[in-house]
Amino acid sequence: MTSPTTKLVQSGIGWDPAFGAVVPPLYMSSTYVWPEADVESKGPYDYGRTNNPNRDLLADALAELDGGTGAVVTSSGMAAIDLVLNLLPVGAHVIAPHDCYGGTHRLLSARHEQGQIRCDFIDQGDIEQVRQSVTDETAMVFLETPSNPLMRLTDVRAACDAARHAGALSVVDNTFLSPLRQQPLSLGADMALQSTTKYLNGHSDVVGGVVVAKTETLHEQLAWWANAAGLTGSPFDSYQTLRGLRTLALRVNAAEANAGQLVALLRGHDRIREVFYPDAGLARAQQSGPGAMLSFRMETAAMAADVLKRINIFRLAASLGGTESLICQPATMTHRGMDPDARLAAGLDETLIRISTGVEDATDLVNALEAALAL
Ligand SMILES: *Cc1c(COP(=O)(O)O)cnc(C)c1O
């Protein structure tokens, strides 16, 4: 069997039916000529919202990477999350993690307030809580593991089992690890989604998303809603993301190796209270590696602010998964939109710092962090 690394490098290569371009050309056209005013005569493409060659090439590569039957490429990670909610009837019961991505928390809370869904935010690190929250009325179990930013893990297999027994759909936001480190569909999920803004594009220059479906039926429903609601991603973004995807394995391997070195420094450092990095226990069972996201707590908020101010190389910015290392304070940055009580309940105070490790030289990164931590 061909390895995912090879498939990623090869994705779309040599596809061009017109001139044999090695790299697939960019099709910007929003509409396509019909040979005759007869649907039978029409080629595979007619209107850009519905389908586009660049988006299809990316979707095929991503479906294969996650082991799904098909994928729908969306204009953002949030559009991918809103897309899966479209599968639900009004008032459907949804279970989600209380420490999910801030934007996900905001969207699910707003949909709950509107009465579109009934959402229970629970601690999915505790699988018993998941089992007890799923009832016959539950329509969707939404998972995100490792969680952002505390890297709490959810037992994907057990949670998806609970969903299936209740007749609910299961979906995993797998953005933090990428399909190279965790395969939600093979762990039992119905759908795996990604903010392709992060590792898949990997160069912090596209906002995009994808939902990969296990079954053909689900894929058809997702494609129908993406077209009906206009959630699909643009040709240029798809082109860029396919290009980024070719180096995914190189980038994830390099960033993960760098993260390991930063974690070793932090775990032995006397100014650090706690380090969060998913490299033990359940992570070993359901992930093929720990990934390159980590977070840590300092003794005080003032110390954390000091580190953020003094650190070199690492840029103070939200987002993650790019070639460059980023550092942030979730409480005031990525999770500032959360209700303050919910934020504290999820363990996000101002002593917490999150790092997205890039692919720079490991020694430079370790030296920069060590210098910023020095009194
Ligand atoms: C960034 C992110 C999203 C949202 O994706 P966008 O592309 O910014 O819309 C969703 N989930 C997780 C875990 C993320 O990191």
The ligand as a Tripos MOL2 file, in Angstrom:
@<TRIPOS>MOLECULE
LIG
   15    15     1     0     0
SMALL
NO_CHARGES

@<TRIPOS>ATOM
      1 C1         -9.1150   27.2760   14.0700 C.3       1 LIG1
      2 C2         -9.9990   26.2140   14.5720 C.ar      1 LIG1
      3 C3        -11.3410   26.1410   14.1750 C.ar      1 LIG1
      4 C4        -11.9810   27.1790   13.2940 C.3       1 LIG1
      5 O1        -11.4140   27.2100   12.0230 O.3       1 LIG1
      6 P1        -11.3580   28.5240   11.0990 P.3       1 LIG1
      7 O2        -10.6610   28.0390    9.8870 O.co2     1 LIG1
      8 O3        -10.6400   29.5830   11.8450 O.co2     1 LIG1
      9 O4        -12.7760   28.9240   10.8340 O.co2     1 LIG1
     10 C5        -12.0930   25.0930   14.6640 C.ar      1 LIG1
     11 N1        -11.5750   24.1800   15.5150 N.ar      1 LIG1
     12 C6        -10.2920   24.2230   15.9160 C.ar      1 LIG1
     13 C7         -9.7730   23.1750   16.8430 C.3       1 LIG1
     14 C8         -9.4630   25.2330   15.4690 C.ar      1 LIG1
     15 O5         -8.1960   25.2880   15.8930 O.3       1 LIG1
@<TRIPOS>BOND
     1     1     2 1
     2     2     3 ar
     3     2    14 ar
     4     3     4 1
     5     3    10 ar
     6     4     5 1
     7     5     6 1
     8     6     7 2
     9     6     8 1
    10     6     9 1
    11    10    11 ar
    12    11    12 ar
    13    12    13 1
    14    12    14 ar
    15    14    15 1
@<TRIPOS>SUBSTRUCTURE
     1 LIG1         1 GROUP 0 **** ****
